[in-house]
């Protein structure tokens, strides 16, 4: 099934610098960039709202049912109303840290920072943290497991939230293997990340019984370094989208230990982030503030 470029954000509405993070949530595409802004768009990339979130880069965004969260290198996690992007306040401010990545899972918010900490909030209440072996450029949460990564290794941790307000969050080290960011879950049985060289895609089992063993590695998946991965399950089949410095978005079909390139499209921008809509749309953001919608023909 071929991919094609459907539409792009108008030049008047794009970010002033690179886009770092995309999030499709409740029918709205949210974007964040190096210009310190967060923007909201309709599925066809008509701008709805924007806010100057930070004076510097916004690294990542995540959302709960009623709140959008952002993080940056100034040591803050901020909160915004979903519809208006009106600021609601700061969840945390720690000027000694740079918060690099945010994820929401059910009623939990997770943050990863430059000191290797994963901090956890439940319904806005701080639950504690655990520390990984290196700064966290990207991570994924699956059940009680955390897969975190920067440039050299993927670390697997398990954690248990405190049962009472007086308890502490507990965690343990479950192993590591060579790899680098980005990382993405693919359904509930697989996850993908990049080789240290940056151009191979590695796919592992999301299974502690098998010790998260490597399923397959796609050598030379891209001609240049891969910056973004996004896994999904379509029609009960696992798929993966990838993109990076070669400006190509690729769709991969996964069948057991066989990964096949299904289709590819050039979007004329270096790709930093990928998000998936609820009707099969693929969104990519990257260099010079551009955001592109890709469709499956």
Secondary structure, 3 states (H helix, E strand, C coil): CCEEEEEECCCCCCCCCCEEEEEEECCEEEEEECCCEEEEECCCCCEEEEEECCCCCEEEEEECCCEEEEEECCCEEEEEECCCCCEEEEEEECCCCCEEEEEEECCEEEEEECCCEEEEEECCEEEEEEECCCCCCEEEEECCEEEEECCCEEEEEEEECCCCCCCCCEEEEEEEEECEEEEEEECCCEEEEECCCCCCEEEEECCHHHCCCEEEEECCCCCCCEEEEEEEEECCEEEEEEEECCCEEEEEEEECCEEEEEEEEECCCCEEEEEECCCCCEEEEEHHHCEEEEEEC
